[in-house]
Amino acid sequence: MNRAESRYFSTAARMDEALIQCLEKKDFAYITVKEICEKAGVNRSTFYLHYETIADLLDECVAYINRKCFQRYSSELADVEKRLASGRLEDLIFISPEYLRPYFEFVRENRRLFRVALSRPASLRTESTFQRLFTEIFSPVLDRFHLAQRDRPYLILFYIGGLMAIVKEWIEQDCADPMERIIDLCVRCVIPGAQGKGIADAEGSFSGEGKGS
């Protein structure tokens, strides 16, 4: 990245942070470009160089905080790779408090921004946000379970869609329910099947259809 690009992204990051700060004090509909520029230390022409509207800034801001969220997982990825290669199948269930807690903490911290984004579903960009997890974790896990390639998109959508539905409901309730209760609910939605036939018969029931599919 050259110096001009660095300045561009640094300015964009300041405006992302400025929008987050504004959302802590007022509803999205009442936030002005002037307020954002004042908090970011930029002028209006700089704002319009980056965005056409505040809604465009919102879209970028959601992507920005999602990147910050997944930075919390970066230190765990090396350990995950080892587990994927040689771990027991029952240890490859990543819907667990260990992995869910950092994400739910981040959601709670940024619930105002996420609540606004819920009114603009495209802003959440769920598929692109989780693309790294699909590539580095979910796909290798499904390899270990020998799940058919043609079935994988449906399975991933089922789990991610279900978890995101819980997250959205929690945000809409202003994260009033205790975080640990919500995490436990997510785990209980997944683990019963995983602990039963899904894990026990993984190499049997999945393998017949999955290999070479």
DRENDREN-134503 format. One record per residue (C-alpha): residue in three letters; x, y, z; residue number from 0. Coordinates in Angstrom, 3 decimals. Example, Ala and Ser with C-alpha at 12.3 -4.5 7.8 and 13.67 -1.06 7.14 Angstrom:
<recs>
<rec res="ALA" east="12.300" north="-4.500" up="7.800" n="0"/>
<rec res="SER" east="13.670" north="-1.060" up="7.140" n="1"/>
</recs>
This chain:
<recs>
<rec res="MET" east="0.000" north="0.000" up="0.000" n="0"/>
<rec res="ASN" east="1.474" north="3.392" up="-1.019" n="1"/>
<rec res="ARG" east="1.330" north="6.555" up="1.081" n="2"/>
<rec res="ALA" east="-1.752" north="7.960" up="-0.673" n="3"/>
<rec res="GLU" east="-3.688" north="4.716" up="-0.167" n="4"/>
<rec res="SER" east="-2.603" north="4.637" up="3.481" n="5"/>
<rec res="ARG" east="-3.935" north="8.160" up="4.055" n="6"/>
<rec res="TYR" east="-7.183" north="7.289" up="2.278" n="7"/>
<rec res="PHE" east="-7.859" north="4.238" up="4.445" n="8"/>
<rec res="SER" east="-6.748" north="6.043" up="7.601" n="9"/>
<rec res="THR" east="-9.272" north="8.800" up="6.912" n="10"/>
<rec res="ALA" east="-11.996" north="6.245" up="6.193" n="11"/>
<rec res="ALA" east="-11.224" north="4.467" up="9.468" n="12"/>
<rec res="ARG" east="-11.558" north="7.772" up="11.369" n="13"/>
<rec res="MET" east="-14.978" north="8.328" up="9.829" n="14"/>
<rec res="ASP" east="-15.998" north="4.772" up="10.711" n="15"/>
<rec res="GLU" east="-15.041" north="5.454" up="14.322" n="16"/>
<rec res="ALA" east="-16.834" north="8.805" up="14.217" n="17"/>
<rec res="LEU" east="-20.088" north="7.150" up="13.124" n="18"/>
<rec res="ILE" east="-19.785" north="4.589" up="15.930" n="19"/>
<rec res="GLN" east="-19.315" north="7.415" up="18.447" n="20"/>
<rec res="CYS" east="-22.341" north="9.269" up="17.083" n="21"/>
<rec res="LEU" east="-24.496" north="6.144" up="17.336" n="22"/>
<rec res="GLU" east="-23.682" north="5.939" up="21.041" n="23"/>
<rec res="LYS" east="-25.534" north="9.230" up="21.549" n="24"/>
<rec res="LYS" east="-28.364" north="9.390" up="19.006" n="25"/>
<rec res="ASP" east="-30.382" north="7.449" up="16.460" n="26"/>
<rec res="PHE" east="-28.936" north="6.971" up="12.998" n="27"/>
<rec res="ALA" east="-31.657" north="9.087" up="11.376" n="28"/>
<rec res="TYR" east="-30.535" north="12.173" up="13.311" n="29"/>
<rec res="ILE" east="-26.797" north="11.932" up="12.615" n="30"/>
<rec res="THR" east="-25.455" north="14.558" up="10.225" n="31"/>
<rec res="VAL" east="-22.450" north="14.697" up="7.922" n="32"/>
<rec res="LYS" east="-21.283" north="17.755" up="9.867" n="33"/>
<rec res="GLU" east="-21.151" north="15.779" up="13.140" n="34"/>
<rec res="ILE" east="-19.244" north="12.927" up="11.546" n="35"/>
<rec res="CYS" east="-16.733" north="15.300" up="9.974" n="36"/>
<rec res="GLU" east="-16.176" north="17.143" up="13.251" n="37"/>
<rec res="LYS" east="-15.494" north="13.920" up="15.152" n="38"/>
<rec res="ALA" east="-13.274" north="12.522" up="12.399" n="39"/>
<rec res="GLY" east="-11.368" north="15.792" up="11.964" n="40"/>
<rec res="VAL" east="-12.123" north="16.067" up="8.242" n="41"/>
<rec res="ASN" east="-14.058" north="18.505" up="6.069" n="42"/>
<rec res="ARG" east="-17.258" north="17.836" up="4.128" n="43"/>
<rec res="SER" east="-15.444" north="17.575" up="0.793" n="44"/>
<rec res="THR" east="-13.347" north="14.725" up="2.233" n="45"/>
<rec res="PHE" east="-16.492" north="12.947" up="3.366" n="46"/>
<rec res="TYR" east="-18.033" north="13.172" up="-0.099" n="47"/>
<rec res="LEU" east="-14.791" north="12.017" up="-1.665" n="48"/>
<rec res="HIS" east="-15.334" north="8.714" up="0.156" n="49"/>
<rec res="TYR" east="-19.136" north="8.400" up="0.295" n="50"/>
<rec res="GLU" east="-22.316" north="9.672" up="-1.319" n="51"/>
<rec res="THR" east="-24.438" north="9.308" up="1.819" n="52"/>
<rec res="ILE" east="-24.166" north="8.413" up="5.502" n="53"/>
<rec res="ALA" east="-25.794" north="5.091" up="4.589" n="54"/>
<rec res="ASP" east="-22.730" north="4.317" up="2.454" n="55"/>
<rec res="LEU" east="-20.553" north="5.052" up="5.475" n="56"/>
<rec res="LEU" east="-22.739" north="2.705" up="7.528" n="57"/>
<rec res="ASP" east="-22.135" north="-0.123" up="5.045" n="58"/>
<rec res="GLU" east="-18.391" north="0.395" up="5.255" n="59"/>
<rec res="CYS" east="-18.506" north="0.776" up="9.019" n="60"/>
<rec res="VAL" east="-20.169" north="-2.616" up="9.492" n="61"/>
<rec res="ALA" east="-17.448" north="-4.231" up="7.366" n="62"/>
<rec res="TYR" east="-14.840" north="-2.335" up="9.385" n="63"/>
<rec res="ILE" east="-16.050" north="-3.558" up="12.771" n="64"/>
<rec res="ASN" east="-16.499" north="-7.097" up="11.454" n="65"/>
<rec res="ARG" east="-12.829" north="-7.090" up="10.444" n="66"/>
<rec res="LYS" east="-11.945" north="-5.885" up="13.942" n="67"/>
<rec res="CYS" east="-14.062" north="-8.677" up="15.403" n="68"/>
<rec res="PHE" east="-12.326" north="-11.429" up="13.483" n="69"/>
<rec res="GLN" east="-8.943" north="-10.047" up="14.449" n="70"/>
<rec res="ARG" east="-9.797" north="-11.404" up="17.887" n="71"/>
<rec res="TYR" east="-9.746" north="-14.899" up="16.418" n="72"/>
<rec res="SER" east="-6.458" north="-14.578" up="14.547" n="73"/>
<rec res="SER" east="-4.346" north="-15.952" up="17.413" n="74"/>
<rec res="GLU" east="-6.515" north="-19.070" up="17.585" n="75"/>
<rec res="LEU" east="-6.297" north="-19.972" up="13.892" n="76"/>
<rec res="ALA" east="-2.952" north="-21.770" up="14.195" n="77"/>
<rec res="ASP" east="-4.339" north="-24.014" up="16.939" n="78"/>
<rec res="VAL" east="-7.464" north="-24.606" up="14.866" n="79"/>
<rec res="GLU" east="-5.381" north="-25.779" up="11.912" n="80"/>
<rec res="LYS" east="-3.696" north="-28.401" up="14.117" n="81"/>
<rec res="ARG" east="-7.038" north="-29.603" up="15.428" n="82"/>
<rec res="LEU" east="-8.442" north="-29.840" up="11.916" n="83"/>
<rec res="ALA" east="-5.569" north="-32.032" up="10.785" n="84"/>
<rec res="SER" east="-5.484" north="-34.568" up="13.584" n="85"/>
<rec res="GLY" east="-8.148" north="-33.837" up="16.194" n="86"/>
<rec res="ARG" east="-10.982" north="-36.170" up="17.105" n="87"/>
<rec res="LEU" east="-14.230" north="-35.573" up="15.259" n="88"/>
<rec res="GLU" east="-16.017" north="-34.642" up="18.479" n="89"/>
<rec res="ASP" east="-13.446" north="-31.888" up="19.012" n="90"/>
<rec res="LEU" east="-14.260" north="-30.263" up="15.680" n="91"/>
<rec res="ILE" east="-17.481" north="-28.624" up="16.832" n="92"/>
<rec res="PHE" east="-16.743" north="-24.904" up="16.841" n="93"/>
<rec res="ILE" east="-20.191" north="-23.860" up="18.041" n="94"/>
<rec res="SER" east="-18.989" north="-23.712" up="21.620" n="95"/>
<rec res="PRO" east="-18.729" north="-21.052" up="24.355" n="96"/>
<rec res="GLU" east="-14.994" north="-20.856" up="23.713" n="97"/>
<rec res="TYR" east="-15.511" north="-19.647" up="20.151" n="98"/>
<rec res="LEU" east="-18.867" north="-17.894" up="20.510" n="99"/>
<rec res="ARG" east="-18.035" north="-15.688" up="23.504" n="100"/>
<rec res="PRO" east="-15.618" north="-13.276" up="21.720" n="101"/>
<rec res="TYR" east="-18.150" north="-12.726" up="18.951" n="102"/>
<rec res="PHE" east="-21.080" north="-12.116" up="21.300" n="103"/>
<rec res="GLU" east="-18.983" north="-9.744" up="23.401" n="104"/>
<rec res="PHE" east="-18.198" north="-7.790" up="20.241" n="105"/>
<rec res="VAL" east="-21.850" north="-7.714" up="19.200" n="106"/>
<rec res="ARG" east="-22.891" north="-6.423" up="22.615" n="107"/>
<rec res="GLU" east="-20.234" north="-3.690" up="22.512" n="108"/>
<rec res="ASN" east="-21.403" north="-2.569" up="19.060" n="109"/>
<rec res="ARG" east="-25.111" north="-3.320" up="19.357" n="110"/>
<rec res="ARG" east="-26.187" north="0.191" up="18.346" n="111"/>
<rec res="LEU" east="-24.381" north="-0.109" up="15.030" n="112"/>
<rec res="PHE" east="-25.642" north="-3.644" up="14.431" n="113"/>
<rec res="ARG" east="-29.200" north="-2.589" up="15.248" n="114"/>
<rec res="VAL" east="-29.068" north="0.085" up="12.561" n="115"/>
<rec res="ALA" east="-27.528" north="-2.399" up="10.130" n="116"/>
<rec res="LEU" east="-30.430" north="-4.796" up="10.744" n="117"/>
<rec res="SER" east="-32.678" north="-2.290" up="8.979" n="118"/>
<rec res="ARG" east="-30.347" north="-2.566" up="5.972" n="119"/>
<rec res="PRO" east="-29.709" north="-6.331" up="5.567" n="120"/>
<rec res="ALA" east="-27.176" north="-5.775" up="2.791" n="121"/>
<rec res="SER" east="-25.021" north="-3.877" up="5.282" n="122"/>
<rec res="LEU" east="-24.483" north="-7.000" up="7.360" n="123"/>
<rec res="ARG" east="-22.827" north="-8.833" up="4.458" n="124"/>
<rec res="THR" east="-23.033" north="-12.089" up="6.350" n="125"/>
<rec res="GLU" east="-21.625" north="-14.285" up="3.592" n="126"/>
<rec res="SER" east="-18.588" north="-12.130" up="2.871" n="127"/>
<rec res="THR" east="-18.004" north="-11.549" up="6.577" n="128"/>
<rec res="PHE" east="-17.822" north="-15.258" up="7.246" n="129"/>
<rec res="GLN" east="-15.957" north="-16.136" up="4.040" n="130"/>
<rec res="ARG" east="-12.660" north="-16.583" up="5.866" n="131"/>
<rec res="LEU" east="-14.305" north="-18.915" up="8.356" n="132"/>
<rec res="PHE" east="-15.886" north="-20.871" up="5.489" n="133"/>
<rec res="THR" east="-12.503" north="-21.277" up="3.810" n="134"/>
<rec res="GLU" east="-10.227" north="-21.867" up="6.783" n="135"/>
<rec res="ILE" east="-12.470" north="-23.688" up="9.244" n="136"/>
<rec res="PHE" east="-15.837" north="-24.921" up="8.002" n="137"/>
<rec res="SER" east="-14.629" north="-26.435" up="4.740" n="138"/>
<rec res="PRO" east="-11.751" north="-28.417" up="6.361" n="139"/>
<rec res="VAL" east="-14.124" north="-29.607" up="9.105" n="140"/>
<rec res="LEU" east="-16.581" north="-30.874" up="6.519" n="141"/>
<rec res="ASP" east="-13.686" north="-32.609" up="4.746" n="142"/>
<rec res="ARG" east="-13.037" north="-34.554" up="7.945" n="143"/>
<rec res="PHE" east="-16.710" north="-35.553" up="8.039" n="144"/>
<rec res="HIS" east="-16.594" north="-36.536" up="4.349" n="145"/>
<rec res="LEU" east="-19.684" north="-34.454" up="3.639" n="146"/>
<rec res="ALA" east="-20.719" north="-34.239" up="-0.006" n="147"/>
<rec res="GLN" east="-19.631" north="-31.029" up="-1.732" n="148"/>
<rec res="ARG" east="-23.137" north="-30.411" up="-3.074" n="149"/>
<rec res="ASP" east="-24.579" north="-30.508" up="0.467" n="150"/>
<rec res="ARG" east="-22.098" north="-28.114" up="2.077" n="151"/>
<rec res="PRO" east="-23.666" north="-24.773" up="1.070" n="152"/>
<rec res="TYR" east="-26.975" north="-25.861" up="2.605" n="153"/>
<rec res="LEU" east="-25.387" north="-27.015" up="5.844" n="154"/>
<rec res="ILE" east="-23.337" north="-23.838" up="6.217" n="155"/>
<rec res="LEU" east="-26.373" north="-21.647" up="5.516" n="156"/>
<rec res="PHE" east="-28.379" north="-23.622" up="8.083" n="157"/>
<rec res="TYR" east="-25.889" north="-23.083" up="10.881" n="158"/>
<rec res="ILE" east="-24.898" north="-19.515" up="10.057" n="159"/>
<rec res="GLY" east="-28.490" north="-18.494" up="9.320" n="160"/>
<rec res="GLY" east="-29.720" north="-19.974" up="12.581" n="161"/>
<rec res="LEU" east="-27.013" north="-18.361" up="14.671" n="162"/>
<rec res="MET" east="-27.489" north="-14.993" up="12.972" n="163"/>
<rec res="ALA" east="-31.242" north="-15.166" up="13.633" n="164"/>
<rec res="ILE" east="-30.492" north="-15.564" up="17.348" n="165"/>
<rec res="VAL" east="-27.976" north="-12.718" up="17.214" n="166"/>
<rec res="LYS" east="-30.479" north="-10.434" up="15.466" n="167"/>
<rec res="GLU" east="-33.195" north="-11.142" up="18.028" n="168"/>
<rec res="TRP" east="-30.729" north="-10.483" up="20.864" n="169"/>
<rec res="ILE" east="-29.706" north="-7.164" up="19.311" n="170"/>
<rec res="GLU" east="-33.319" north="-6.123" up="18.802" n="171"/>
<rec res="GLN" east="-33.857" north="-6.737" up="22.528" n="172"/>
<rec res="ASP" east="-30.839" north="-4.443" up="23.183" n="173"/>
<rec res="CYS" east="-28.833" north="-7.471" up="24.381" n="174"/>
<rec res="ALA" east="-30.965" north="-7.470" up="27.545" n="175"/>
<rec res="ASP" east="-30.760" north="-11.242" up="28.053" n="176"/>
<rec res="PRO" east="-27.513" north="-12.390" up="29.699" n="177"/>
<rec res="MET" east="-24.855" north="-13.188" up="27.111" n="178"/>
<rec res="GLU" east="-24.069" north="-16.588" up="28.633" n="179"/>
<rec res="ARG" east="-27.729" north="-17.584" up="28.328" n="180"/>
<rec res="ILE" east="-27.724" north="-16.728" up="24.611" n="181"/>
<rec res="ILE" east="-24.456" north="-18.586" up="24.054" n="182"/>
<rec res="ASP" east="-25.848" north="-21.627" up="25.853" n="183"/>
<rec res="LEU" east="-28.949" north="-21.466" up="23.657" n="184"/>
<rec res="CYS" east="-26.818" north="-21.441" up="20.500" n="185"/>
<rec res="VAL" east="-24.812" north="-24.424" up="21.712" n="186"/>
<rec res="ARG" east="-27.945" north="-26.380" up="22.624" n="187"/>
<rec res="CYS" east="-29.357" north="-25.753" up="19.155" n="188"/>
<rec res="VAL" east="-26.302" north="-27.450" up="17.620" n="189"/>
<rec res="ILE" east="-24.766" north="-29.895" up="20.072" n="190"/>
<rec res="PRO" east="-27.676" north="-32.352" up="20.639" n="191"/>
<rec res="GLY" east="-27.481" north="-33.577" up="17.036" n="192"/>
<rec res="ALA" east="-23.694" north="-33.417" up="17.009" n="193"/>
<rec res="GLN" east="-23.373" north="-35.492" up="20.158" n="194"/>
<rec res="GLY" east="-25.754" north="-38.066" up="18.846" n="195"/>
<rec res="LYS" east="-25.866" north="-39.630" up="15.423" n="196"/>
<rec res="GLY" east="-24.056" north="-36.810" up="13.626" n="197"/>
<rec res="ILE" east="-20.749" north="-37.478" up="15.400" n="198"/>
<rec res="ALA" east="-21.060" north="-41.166" up="16.121" n="199"/>
<rec res="ASP" east="-21.897" north="-42.072" up="12.531" n="200"/>
<rec res="ALA" east="-19.941" north="-39.297" up="10.846" n="201"/>
<rec res="GLU" east="-17.435" north="-41.518" up="9.076" n="202"/>
<rec res="GLY" east="-20.148" north="-43.994" up="8.202" n="203"/>
<rec res="SER" east="-23.303" north="-42.185" up="7.160" n="204"/>
<rec res="PHE" east="-21.522" north="-39.220" up="5.549" n="205"/>
<rec res="SER" east="-18.758" north="-41.103" up="3.806" n="206"/>
<rec res="GLY" east="-20.857" north="-43.230" up="1.495" n="207"/>
<rec res="GLU" east="-22.252" north="-40.233" up="-0.323" n="208"/>
<rec res="GLY" east="-19.513" north="-37.691" up="0.223" n="209"/>
<rec res="LYS" east="-16.334" north="-39.168" up="-1.206" n="210"/>
<rec res="GLY" east="-15.844" north="-38.177" up="-4.774" n="211"/>
<rec res="SER" east="-19.087" north="-36.180" up="-4.848" n="212"/>
</recs>
